[in-house]
């Protein structure tokens, strides 16, 4: 089994979790009659082994069928993010509903926002986040991603505002994210600044 792994960049530029490639995948012989599930499996492994052209070929096969699964779009957006093909990812994200009648789900939005953050496009990431429904925003992983990216580029006040707004809506980042965030606040504003944030959150 091939397992996705992540590492955390130690900044100062970014604290967003970055992709790690797992090389050496070769798909078994398949043809266009294979199930979408099989093709998705191979597509994911091609992405993880840094073979974007092979992943794109399988993506083209999948979307040529009726009712392509949203996971195919999620995977190709992730693959484009890993290879820096930002414009291609934007086209897929913006046209998947219009051209293929596939509604972006929470994972689509997360992969797209993560890609934007990884490529220094936090304003665009925030724009996408702000356009999301409240149901999607209830996923705490978005907040963790965005507050760490904002603070990594020096936008401390914005990161605090976003964190405190999410807390007021009962959307609470996981404890590891909060600990890392408080640590960064301490580095930037000292212990007094960290204590002010700690008063607003609960790390117990």
C-alpha positions as CSV (number, residue, x, y, z in Angstrom):
1,X,0.0,0.0,0.0
2,X,1.2,3.5,-0.8
3,X,0.7,5.9,2.0
4,X,0.5,9.7,1.7
5,X,2.9,11.5,4.0
6,X,3.3,15.1,4.9
7,X,6.0,17.3,6.4
8,X,5.6,20.6,8.0
9,X,7.7,23.5,6.6
10,X,9.4,25.3,9.5
11,X,8.9,28.7,7.9
12,X,9.7,31.6,8.1
13,X,7.8,31.6,4.8
14,X,5.2,29.0,5.5
15,X,3.8,26.7,8.1
16,X,1.5,25.0,5.6
17,X,1.9,21.2,5.3
18,X,3.7,20.4,2.1
19,X,3.5,17.4,-0.2
20,X,6.0,14.6,-0.1
21,X,6.4,12.5,-3.2
22,X,6.5,8.7,-3.0
23,X,8.4,7.5,-6.1
24,X,8.3,4.3,-8.1
25,X,4.8,3.6,-9.2
26,X,3.9,1.6,-12.3
27,X,0.2,0.9,-12.9
28,X,-0.9,-2.6,-14.0
29,X,-2.1,-2.9,-17.5
30,X,-5.6,-1.4,-17.8
31,X,-7.9,-0.2,-20.6
32,X,-10.8,2.3,-20.9
33,X,-13.2,-0.5,-19.7
34,X,-11.7,-0.5,-16.2
35,X,-13.8,0.8,-13.4
36,X,-13.4,4.4,-12.3
37,X,-12.4,3.1,-8.9
38,X,-9.4,1.3,-10.5
39,X,-8.5,4.3,-12.5
40,X,-8.7,6.6,-9.5
41,X,-6.4,4.2,-7.6
42,X,-3.8,4.4,-10.4
43,X,-4.3,8.1,-10.8
44,X,-3.6,8.8,-7.2
45,X,-0.5,6.7,-7.2
46,X,0.8,8.4,-10.3
47,X,0.3,11.7,-8.6
48,X,2.2,10.5,-5.5
49,X,5.0,9.2,-7.6
50,X,5.4,12.5,-9.5
51,X,4.1,11.3,-12.8
52,X,1.6,14.1,-13.6
53,X,1.3,13.3,-17.3
54,X,0.1,9.7,-16.6
55,X,-2.3,11.0,-14.0
56,X,-3.7,13.5,-16.6
57,X,-4.3,10.7,-19.1
58,X,-6.4,8.7,-16.6
59,X,-8.2,11.9,-15.6
60,X,-9.2,12.4,-19.2
61,X,-10.6,8.9,-19.4
62,X,-12.6,9.3,-16.2
63,X,-14.2,12.6,-17.1
64,X,-15.1,11.3,-20.6
65,X,-17.6,9.0,-18.9
66,X,-21.0,9.9,-17.6
67,X,-21.2,11.2,-14.0
68,X,-17.5,11.4,-13.3
69,X,-16.7,11.1,-9.5
70,X,-15.8,14.3,-7.6
71,X,-12.7,12.4,-6.3
72,X,-11.2,12.6,-9.8
73,X,-11.3,16.3,-9.7
74,X,-9.9,16.5,-6.2
75,X,-7.0,14.3,-7.2
76,X,-6.1,16.2,-10.3
77,X,-6.2,19.5,-8.4
78,X,-3.9,18.0,-5.8
79,X,-1.6,16.8,-8.5
80,X,-1.5,20.2,-10.2
81,X,-0.7,21.7,-6.8
82,X,2.2,19.3,-6.3
83,X,3.7,20.2,-9.7
84,X,3.0,23.9,-9.6
85,X,0.4,23.9,-12.5
86,X,-1.7,26.5,-10.8
87,X,-3.6,27.7,-13.9
88,X,-4.6,24.2,-14.8
89,X,-5.9,23.6,-11.3
90,X,-7.9,26.9,-11.5
91,X,-9.5,25.8,-14.8
92,X,-10.6,22.4,-13.3
93,X,-11.9,24.0,-10.1
94,X,-13.9,26.7,-12.0
95,X,-15.3,24.5,-14.7
96,X,-16.0,21.2,-13.0
97,X,-19.6,22.1,-12.2
98,X,-20.3,24.0,-15.4
99,X,-18.9,21.5,-17.8
100,X,-19.3,18.3,-16.0
101,X,-22.2,19.0,-13.5
102,X,-19.9,17.9,-10.6
103,X,-20.3,20.0,-7.5
104,X,-17.0,20.8,-5.7
105,X,-17.1,19.1,-2.2
106,X,-15.3,19.9,1.0
107,X,-12.2,18.1,-0.2
108,X,-12.2,19.9,-3.5
109,X,-12.1,23.2,-1.7
110,X,-9.5,22.1,0.7
111,X,-7.1,20.8,-2.0
112,X,-7.6,24.1,-3.9
113,X,-7.1,26.3,-0.9
114,X,-4.1,24.3,0.2
115,X,-2.5,24.6,-3.2
116,X,-3.0,28.4,-3.2
117,X,-1.4,28.7,0.2
118,X,1.5,26.6,-0.8
119,X,2.2,28.9,-3.8
120,X,2.0,32.3,-2.0
121,X,-1.6,33.1,-3.0
122,X,-3.2,33.5,0.4
123,X,-5.4,36.3,-0.8
124,X,-7.0,34.1,-3.4
125,X,-7.2,31.3,-0.8
126,X,-9.1,33.6,1.5
127,X,-11.4,34.7,-1.3
128,X,-12.3,31.0,-2.0
129,X,-12.8,30.4,1.7
130,X,-15.1,33.4,2.1
131,X,-17.2,32.2,-0.8
132,X,-17.8,28.8,0.8
133,X,-21.1,27.9,2.4
134,X,-21.2,27.9,6.2
135,X,-21.6,24.1,6.1
136,X,-18.2,23.8,4.4
137,X,-16.6,26.3,6.7
138,X,-17.6,24.2,9.7
139,X,-14.6,22.0,8.8
140,X,-11.8,23.1,11.1
141,X,-9.0,22.1,8.8
142,X,-9.6,25.2,6.7
143,X,-9.0,27.6,9.6
144,X,-5.9,25.8,10.7
145,X,-4.5,26.0,7.2
146,X,-5.3,29.7,6.7
147,X,-4.2,31.1,10.1
148,X,-0.8,29.4,9.9
149,X,-0.3,30.7,6.4
150,X,-1.4,34.2,7.3
151,X,1.0,34.4,10.3
152,X,3.8,32.9,8.2
153,X,3.6,35.9,5.8
154,X,3.4,38.4,8.7
155,X,-0.3,39.1,8.6
156,X,-0.7,38.5,12.3
157,X,-3.8,40.7,12.9
158,X,-5.7,39.0,10.1
159,X,-4.8,35.6,11.4
160,X,-6.1,36.5,14.8
161,X,-9.3,37.9,13.4
162,X,-9.9,34.8,11.4
163,X,-9.1,32.5,14.4
164,X,-11.3,34.4,16.8
165,X,-14.2,34.6,14.3
166,X,-14.0,30.8,13.8
167,X,-14.0,30.3,17.6
168,X,-17.1,32.4,17.9
169,X,-18.7,30.1,15.3
170,X,-17.6,27.1,17.3
171,X,-15.2,26.0,14.6
172,X,-12.0,25.1,16.6
173,X,-8.7,24.2,15.0
174,X,-7.1,21.0,16.3
175,X,-4.9,21.3,19.4
176,X,-1.6,20.7,17.5
177,X,-2.5,23.6,15.1
178,X,-3.3,25.8,18.0
179,X,-0.1,25.0,19.9
180,X,1.9,25.7,16.8
181,X,0.0,29.0,16.3
182,X,0.6,30.1,19.8
183,X,4.3,29.3,19.5
184,X,4.5,31.5,16.4
185,X,2.7,34.3,18.2
186,X,5.1,34.0,21.0
187,X,8.1,34.3,18.6
188,X,6.6,37.4,17.0
189,X,4.9,39.2,19.9
190,X,6.5,37.7,22.9
191,X,4.9,35.9,25.8
192,X,2.4,38.7,26.4
193,X,1.0,38.3,22.9
194,X,0.8,34.5,23.3
195,X,-1.0,34.9,26.6
196,X,-3.5,37.2,25.1
197,X,-4.3,34.5,22.5
198,X,-4.3,31.7,25.1
199,X,-7.0,33.6,27.0
200,X,-9.3,33.2,24.0
201,X,-8.7,29.5,23.3
202,X,-8.7,26.3,25.3
203,X,-5.7,24.0,25.0
204,X,-6.5,21.8,27.9
